[in-house]
């Protein structure tokens, strides 16, 4: 009777752990906002508006971050809307570059006509003039951070699959030995 030859259980453990740690580090670094930078600015964008179907209007917001790194600007003195009831819809982490469709806020006809605005890092954009109706491509499907959450969940699922396959390979008996 022959016994199957298998690799020692921990033979690939250091490599598997290293790969897992690298993936986790990459995910964690992508979620951590940078510190404020003196070079460049974070500027709010009023992209477009669409009817909410109840006599009010949804305004789609974006921003341009020319600092070269992610910035964290909490809702408050440097990140707010007028009217303030929409503040909870605002992003607080701003990736470098121009980002479209990051938030959707709701305004009444009166608010849309009477000087509503978004102020971000000292820069103000009017939410009542200069906007055009939204096209289908401008409407955000996953606004307000849902895309980040979806990507983190996807990374976790991929990590689990990779680990399970790695375990199967290291614990499977060697074929053709006898």
C-alpha positions in Angstrom: 0.0 0.0 0.0 1.3 3.4 -0.9 0.7 6.6 0.9 -0.1 9.8 -1.0 2.6 12.4 -0.9 1.5 15.8 0.1 3.3 19.0 0.7 3.7 20.2 4.3 0.7 22.2 5.3 2.7 25.4 5.8 4.8 25.3 2.7 3.0 28.1 0.9 1.7 29.9 4.0 4.3 32.7 3.9 3.5 33.5 0.3 -0.2 33.3 0.8 0.0 35.6 3.8 2.2 38.1 1.9 -0.3 38.2 -1.0 -3.2 38.7 1.4 -1.4 41.4 3.3 -0.5 43.2 0.1 -4.1 43.2 -1.1 -5.4 44.4 2.2 -2.8 47.2 2.4 -3.8 48.3 -1.1 -7.5 48.4 -0.2 -6.7 50.2 3.1 -4.5 52.8 1.4 -7.2 53.6 -1.2 -9.7 54.4 1.5 -7.5 56.6 3.7 -7.8 60.3 2.7 -4.7 62.4 2.5 -3.8 65.4 4.5 -4.6 68.9 3.4 -2.2 70.3 0.9 -1.3 74.0 0.3 -0.8 73.3 -3.5 -3.9 73.1 -5.5 -7.6 73.4 -4.6 -10.8 71.4 -4.3 -13.5 73.1 -6.3 -17.2 72.2 -6.3 -19.0 71.6 -9.6 -22.8 71.9 -10.2 -23.1 69.5 -13.1 -26.8 69.3 -14.0 -30.3 69.0 -12.7 -33.2 66.6 -13.3 -36.8 66.5 -12.2 -37.5 64.5 -9.0 -41.1 64.0 -10.2 -42.7 65.7 -7.2 -42.2 69.3 -8.2 -38.6 69.4 -6.9 -35.3 69.0 -8.6 -32.3 66.8 -8.1 -29.0 68.5 -8.6 -26.0 66.4 -9.5 -22.7 67.5 -8.0 -19.0 66.8 -8.8 -15.7 68.4 -7.9 -12.2 69.1 -9.2 -9.3 68.3 -6.8 -6.1 69.8 -8.2 -4.0 69.0 -5.1 -2.6 65.8 -6.5 -3.8 63.7 -3.5 -7.0 62.7 -1.8 -8.3 65.3 0.6 -10.6 65.0 3.6 -13.0 67.9 4.2 -15.7 67.1 6.7 -19.2 68.7 6.5 -19.0 71.9 8.4 -17.5 75.4 7.8 -15.6 74.2 4.7 -18.1 71.8 3.2 -21.8 72.9 3.2 -24.8 73.7 1.1 -27.4 76.4 1.3 -30.0 75.3 2.2 -28.2 73.2 4.9 -30.7 70.4 4.9 -28.7 68.8 2.1 -25.4 68.7 4.0 -25.8 65.0 4.9 -25.6 64.1 1.2 -22.2 65.8 0.6 -19.0 63.8 0.1 -16.2 64.3 2.7 -13.3 62.5 0.9 -12.2 64.0 -2.4 -10.0 61.9 -4.7 -7.5 63.7 -6.9 -8.7 64.8 -10.3 -12.1 65.7 -11.6 -14.9 63.5 -10.2 -18.5 63.6 -11.6 -21.7 62.5 -10.1 -20.5 62.2 -6.5 -23.6 63.5 -4.9 -27.3 64.2 -5.6 -29.2 66.8 -3.6 -32.8 67.8 -3.8 -34.0 71.4 -4.2 -37.5 72.9 -4.4 -38.4 75.2 -7.3 -37.9 78.2 -4.9 -34.5 77.0 -3.7 -33.4 76.4 -7.3 -34.4 79.9 -8.2 -33.2 81.8 -5.1 -29.4 81.3 -4.7 -28.8 77.8 -3.5 -25.1 76.9 -3.4 -22.4 74.5 -2.4 -19.3 75.8 -0.6 -16.3 73.6 -0.6 -12.9 74.6 0.8 -13.8 78.3 0.4 -15.0 77.9 -3.2 -18.7 78.4 -3.9 -20.8 77.2 -6.8 -24.3 78.4 -7.5 -26.9 75.7 -7.8 -29.4 78.0 -9.4 -27.8 79.3 -12.6 -25.7 78.0 -15.4 -26.8 74.4 -15.0 -28.3 72.4 -17.8 -30.7 69.4 -17.7 -28.9 66.1 -17.0 -28.2 63.6 -19.8 -28.5 59.8 -19.0 -24.7 59.5 -18.7 -24.5 62.3 -16.0 -26.8 60.6 -13.6 -24.8 58.8 -10.9 -25.7 55.1 -10.4 -23.7 54.7 -7.2 -23.3 58.1 -5.6 -22.2 59.1 -2.1 -19.6 56.3 -1.5 -21.6 53.3 -2.6 -19.0 52.5 -5.3 -16.2 52.4 -2.8 -18.2 50.0 -0.6 -19.0 47.8 -3.6 -15.3 47.7 -4.6 -14.2 46.7 -1.0 -16.8 43.9 -0.9 -15.7 42.7 -4.3 -12.0 42.7 -3.2 -13.0 40.6 -0.1 -14.9 38.1 -2.2 -11.9 37.8 -4.6 -9.6 37.3 -1.6 -11.7 34.5 -0.2 -11.7 32.7 -3.5 -8.0 33.0 -3.9 -7.3 31.7 -0.4 -9.7 28.7 -0.9 -8.0 27.8 -4.2 -4.6 28.1 -2.6 -5.6 25.8 0.3 -6.9 23.2 -2.2 -3.7 23.2 -4.1 -1.5 22.8 -1.0 -3.7 20.1 0.5 -4.4 18.1 -2.7 -2.6 14.7 -3.0 0.0 14.5 -5.6 -1.4 12.8 -8.7 0.4 9.8 -10.3 2.5 8.9 -7.4 2.3 5.4 -6.2 
